[in-house]
Amino acid sequence: MQPRVYQYLESKPELLRFMRMNPKWYRRVTRDPSVLSLIEQESKYYFGQTTPQRMEKMTNQLQMVQTLIQMAQAMKD
């Protein structure tokens, strides 16, 4: 792997961790460094960092809080 590419990966620990967990990407980057943008997209999806995934997570947390509030009110009555 080119030193410049490895330095870039070291600056992004989650991306480096993703590559270590998925060796096929390591091989692809070694052969063609221009696929780094694809790896970043895959990494975000894998770790749940895309906008739809974050929105879904936030919605689920909000629903849980609402449920807890409803339970607290029911116990109060």
PyMOL commands that set and color helices and strands:
alter all, ss='L'
color gray80, all
select helices_A, chain A and resi 3-10+13-21+23-31+33-46+51-76
alter helices_A, ss='H'
color red, helices_A
deselect
rebuild
show_as cartoon
